Amino acid sequence: MSRLTHVTSGPYAPPAAARELTARSADGTRLHVEVHGPEEAPAVVLSHGWTCSTAFWAAQIRELAADHRVIAYDQRGHGRTPASPACSTDALADDLEAVLSATLAPGERAVIAGHSMGGMTVMAAAARPVFRAHAAAVLLCSTGSSRLVAESTVVPIRPGRARTWLTRQILGSRAPLGPVTPLARRILRYGTMGPASAPDMIEACARIVHACPRTVRHAWSHVLATLDLGHGVRELRVPTEIVVGTADRLTPPVHARELAAALPQCTGVTELPGIGHMTPVEAPGTVTGRIRDLVATHVTAHQPAVPAEESA
């Protein structure tokens, strides 16, 4: 389980949940789930990315919870969800379905937002019956469906075999990240954030990423390196908006444009100048605003949530 060493104050500190529960995935994995905001409010479900946790969505939770029911969960091996030998896109889809079933009433629809691997989770679940029963609209932030290693620009050389090989070695490294030092913050900013990112944003992201166990980081890196979710993109048949930073080295804008071309109902692509991979942290107002707009447009009526089984 991840070491929880998050920022404890300021706008990037995760707010306390109104309630917490455990959702059980298809293979029995116990997923940590947080619910924020009024129970009667329209629902938003947040799915975080590789090496992150529910704390990554702190800015969105803080703003949306005033008038939305915000549901955030830790992917397996991340945050307070224990690691599992099963690391696959099918497992990601199983987990999202379990969260939706545990937190939403029958027939209740929500806006589902996924960042990076969280967006890939949405694509993996797109054809699943539980997802289709509950998804009103989707926001995809800084994500892609395939060729993640080949398209990454983390290694600043020409595209080709050498760059792909070096990128795979870096992203799949087993090396521990260690404490959050000035050097660690510089490395994280280079790889995942825009050049003008504020120090408090970098600190927040570094603490979250460094809290992810290296075994978990390594295991999921293999899933991302061989990702192919083209079928899932075509099956994502709800209104879907895309946000990407122009300075994203992990999932450059080429992915966003390819997703937009393949999605059955793409409602828009927002490219944010100078923003890197961590869009919900780097551009919190834009990401929160897109979620709020999707709720206003596509979640027409609230149905009270069925009380879920509380964590034992």
C-alpha positions in Angstrom: 0.0 0.0 0.0 1.2 3.5 -0.8 2.8 5.7 1.8 0.5 8.7 2.3 2.8 11.7 2.3 0.6 14.3 0.8 0.5 18.1 1.1 -1.4 18.8 4.3 -2.4 22.4 3.8 -3.2 24.9 1.0 -5.2 24.5 -2.2 -3.6 21.1 -3.1 -4.3 19.4 0.2 -6.9 16.7 -0.2 -10.1 17.7 1.6 -11.7 15.3 4.1 -14.3 13.0 2.6 -17.9 13.1 3.7 -17.7 9.3 3.9 -15.4 6.5 2.8 -16.2 3.0 1.7 -14.7 0.0 0.1 -15.8 -1.3 -3.3 -15.0 -4.9 -4.2 -13.7 -5.5 -7.7 -14.4 -8.7 -9.7 -11.3 -10.4 -8.3 -12.0 -9.4 -4.7 -9.6 -6.4 -4.7 -10.8 -3.9 -2.1 -10.8 -0.4 -3.6 -10.6 2.7 -1.4 -13.4 5.1 -2.3 -14.2 8.6 -1.1 -17.4 10.5 -1.4 -17.5 14.3 -1.1 -20.4 16.7 -1.1 -24.1 16.5 -0.7 -25.7 13.0 -1.2 -28.5 14.5 -3.3 -26.3 16.4 -5.7 -25.4 15.3 -9.3 -22.6 12.9 -9.4 -19.0 13.1 -10.7 -16.6 10.2 -10.7 -12.9 10.8 -10.8 -10.3 8.2 -11.9 -6.7 9.2 -11.3 -3.5 8.3 -13.3 -0.4 6.2 -12.9 1.5 6.7 -9.7 -1.2 9.1 -8.3 -4.1 8.8 -5.8 -7.3 10.5 -4.9 -5.2 13.4 -3.6 -4.4 14.3 -7.2 -7.9 15.6 -7.6 -7.8 17.8 -4.5 -8.5 21.0 -6.5 -11.5 19.5 -8.3 -12.9 17.9 -5.2 -12.6 21.2 -3.2 -14.5 23.2 -5.9 -17.1 20.7 -7.0 -18.1 19.3 -3.7 -20.1 22.4 -2.8 -22.8 21.4 -5.2 -21.9 18.0 -6.6 -21.4 14.5 -5.1 -17.8 13.8 -6.0 -16.7 10.2 -6.0 -12.9 9.5 -6.1 -11.1 6.2 -5.7 -7.6 4.8 -5.6 -6.6 2.6 -8.4 -5.2 -0.8 -7.3 -1.8 -0.4 -5.7 -2.2 3.3 -5.4 -3.1 5.4 -2.4 -5.1 3.3 0.1 -6.0 0.5 -2.3 -3.7 -2.5 -1.8 -1.6 -3.8 -4.7 -2.8 -6.8 -6.7 -1.0 -9.2 -9.0 -3.6 -8.5 -11.6 -2.4 -5.4 -13.5 -4.2 -5.1 -16.8 -6.7 -2.9 -18.6 -9.4 -5.5 -17.8 -8.6 -5.0 -14.1 -8.9 -1.2 -14.5 -12.3 -1.7 -16.1 -13.4 -4.1 -13.4 -12.4 -1.6 -10.8 -14.3 1.3 -12.3 -17.4 -0.8 -12.7 -17.1 -1.8 -9.0 -16.9 1.8 -8.0 -19.9 2.8 -10.1 -22.0 0.0 -8.7 -21.1 0.8 -5.1 -21.8 4.5 -5.3 -24.5 5.2 -7.8 -28.2 4.2 -7.7 -29.6 2.0 -10.4 -30.1 4.2 -13.5 -28.2 7.1 -12.0 -25.8 8.7 -14.5 -22.6 10.7 -13.7 -19.9 12.6 -15.5 -16.8 10.4 -15.4 -13.4 12.2 -15.6 -10.1 10.3 -16.1 -6.6 11.6 -16.1 -3.8 9.7 -17.9 -4.2 6.0 -16.8 -7.6 7.0 -15.4 -8.6 8.0 -18.9 -7.3 4.7 -20.2 -9.5 3.1 -17.5 -12.5 4.8 -19.0 -11.6 3.6 -22.5 -11.1 0.0 -21.2 -14.6 0.1 -19.6 -16.4 1.8 -22.4 -18.2 -1.3 -23.7 -19.0 -2.7 -20.2 -22.7 -2.7 -19.3 -22.2 -1.1 -15.9 -20.3 1.8 -17.4 -22.8 2.3 -20.1 -25.6 2.3 -17.5 -24.0 5.1 -15.5 -21.9 7.2 -17.8 -23.7 10.4 -18.9 -20.5 12.1 -20.3 -16.8 11.8 -20.0 -13.8 14.1 -19.7 -10.4 12.7 -20.8 -7.4 14.6 -19.5 -3.9 14.1 -20.8 -4.3 10.5 -22.0 -3.9 8.3 -25.0 -5.1 4.9 -26.3 -1.9 3.4 -27.7 1.8 3.9 -28.7 2.5 5.8 -25.4 6.2 5.0 -25.3 6.8 5.7 -29.0 5.1 9.1 -28.9 6.5 10.3 -25.6 8.9 13.2 -25.8 10.5 12.7 -22.3 13.7 11.8 -24.1 14.6 14.9 -26.2 15.9 13.2 -29.3 14.4 12.3 -32.7 11.6 9.7 -32.8 12.8 6.2 -33.5 14.0 3.0 -31.9 16.6 4.6 -29.7 14.2 7.1 -28.2 11.5 4.4 -27.7 14.0 2.1 -26.0 15.4 4.8 -23.7 11.9 6.0 -22.8 10.8 2.4 -22.0 13.8 2.1 -19.7 13.1 5.4 -17.9 9.3 4.8 -17.4 9.8 1.2 -16.5 12.6 1.8 -14.0 12.5 -0.2 -10.7 14.7 2.5 -9.0 13.1 4.0 -5.9 12.2 7.6 -6.1 13.4 8.4 -2.6 12.5 11.6 -0.7 11.2 14.7 -2.3 14.4 16.7 -2.8 15.0 19.8 -4.9 16.6 17.5 -7.6 13.5 15.2 -7.5 11.2 18.2 -8.0 13.2 19.4 -11.0 13.1 15.9 -12.6 9.4 15.6 -12.0 8.7 19.0 -13.4 10.7 18.3 -16.5 9.0 14.9 -17.1 5.4 15.7 -16.2 4.7 19.4 -15.9 4.9 22.6 -17.8 8.0 24.8 -17.5 6.1 27.6 -15.7 4.5 25.3 -13.1 4.3 27.0 -9.6 6.4 25.5 -6.8 3.4 24.5 -4.8 2.0 22.6 -7.7 5.3 20.8 -8.2 5.5 20.0 -4.5 2.0 18.6 -4.5 2.6 16.3 -7.5 6.0 15.2 -6.2 4.6 14.1 -2.9 1.8 12.1 -4.6 4.0 10.4 -7.1 6.8 9.6 -4.7 4.2 7.9 -2.4 3.6 5.3 -5.0 5.5 2.1 -4.3 8.2 1.3 -6.9 6.8 -2.2 -7.4 3.4 -0.8 -8.3 5.0 1.9 -10.6 7.0 -0.8 -12.4 4.1 -3.3 -12.8 1.8 -0.7 -14.3 4.5 0.7 -16.6 4.4 -2.6 -18.5 0.7 -2.3 -19.0 1.1 1.3 -20.4 4.0 0.3 -22.6 1.9 -2.3 -24.5 -1.4 -0.4 -24.4 -3.9 -0.8 -27.2 -7.3 0.6 -26.5 -8.4 1.6 -29.9 -11.5 -0.6 -29.7 -12.4 1.1 -26.4 -12.2 4.5 -27.9 -14.7 3.5 -30.6 -17.0 2.0 -28.0 -17.0 5.2 -25.9 -20.5 6.3 -27.1 -21.2 9.2 -24.7 -20.4 12.9 -25.1 -16.6 13.1 -24.5 -14.5 16.2 -24.1 -10.7 16.2 -24.1 -8.1 18.4 -22.3 -4.4 18.3 -23.0 -1.4 20.5 -22.4 0.8 21.5 -25.3 3.9 20.9 -23.1 2.8 17.3 -22.2 5.8 15.0 -22.7 4.1 11.8 -21.5 0.9 12.0 -23.7 1.6 14.8 -26.2 -1.3 16.4 -28.1 -1.0 14.0 -30.9 -2.9 11.5 -28.7 -5.7 14.0 -28.0 -6.1 14.6 -31.7 -6.2 10.9 -32.6 -8.8 10.3 -29.8 -10.9 13.2 -31.1 -10.9 11.7 -34.6 -11.9 8.2 -33.4 -14.5 9.0 -30.7 -18.1 8.6 -31.7 -19.2 11.8 -29.8 -16.2 14.1 -29.2 -17.6 17.4 -28.0 -14.3 19.3 -28.1 -10.6 19.3 -27.6 -8.9 22.0 -25.4 -5.2 22.4 -25.8 -3.7 24.4 -23.0 -0.5 26.4 -24.0 2.5 25.6 -21.8 0.7 23.1 -19.6 2.3 19.7 -19.0 0.9 16.2 -18.2 -0.6 17.1 -14.8 -3.6 19.1 -16.2 -5.9 18.8 -13.1 -3.2 20.3 -10.9 -1.6 22.7 -13.4 -4.9 24.0 -14.9 -7.4 23.3 -12.1 -9.9 25.9 -13.1 -10.1 24.7 -16.7 -10.5 21.0 -15.7 -13.1 21.8 -13.0 -15.0 24.1 -15.4 -15.1 21.4 -18.1 -16.5 18.9 -15.6 -19.1 21.4 -14.3 -20.2 22.2 -17.9 -20.6 18.5 -18.7 -22.7 17.9 -15.6 -24.9 20.9 -16.5 -25.4 19.7 -20.0 -25.7 16.0 -19.6 -26.8 15.1 -16.1 -30.5 16.2 -16.3 -31.9 14.8 -13.0 -30.6 13.4 -9.7 -31.6 10.1 -8.3 -30.7 9.5 -4.7 -27.7 7.2 -4.2 -28.2 3.7 -2.8 -26.2 3.4 0.5 -23.2 1.4 -0.3 -21.7 -1.3 2.0 -19.3 0.6 4.3 -15.7 -0.5 4.7 -15.2 -3.3 7.3 
